[in-house]
């Protein structure tokens, strides 16, 4: 904030000093024109341009932080203002013919100012591109962050659907099988009711780690909802998927989880189901998987 105020002060004081110095030089070497000699059309055009450039300068200083871009733009607008200011003074003060230096004061600052403005706009464009790239990265990171479960290091339901749709398309292109396995903790609500939600969250975190350790590197594990986990198994047929589902179910049964407060061991059991993708989309496949899980929980005959 101090650097910004310093930039305001130095720029405006410097411009005021230069404008006053030009006025004093004109008054010292020339004579004020009579009312009839003044071309008011030129006064309006040149003076109005000077006022506008000064307004732009003030707006710039109040809207941007200090830095190279702001300095270039401010110096460029200051030169443009000074050029128009000297042109305006020339309409009120008549200089002797031998005073050729006034042309330099009126014309030289203008191209210098335009050159500085061009450099400033170029660097401003580079700056805006960098900002846009950073904003795009942050927006992408925010979107991706929302797709992941806050409790476990797994993708959430929307992430699962996105990845599953891609896996289905890839499996179709490569003519490879694709299967899903779902793992659902039995009577999970009883754990929350007896030990509290914090202990239930700890169970879910332990489950996520356990399932990840028992899956292959190419498999994708997501938390579909609550205590339900879904694994996407690329290049895997239905028989192999059911074998993996059985192994996961056995791993959950063997899980030795002890409560944090009482140190009591929780005996966890889970129901599993496995399906192989056919000609269907992600939503249809997940719906069929959930139906198979419901049959497994009711100990009904194996899902087709």
Order of alpha helices (4+ residues) and beta strands (2+ residues): alpha-beta-alpha-alpha-beta-alpha-alpha-beta-alpha-alpha-beta-beta-alpha-beta-beta-beta-alpha
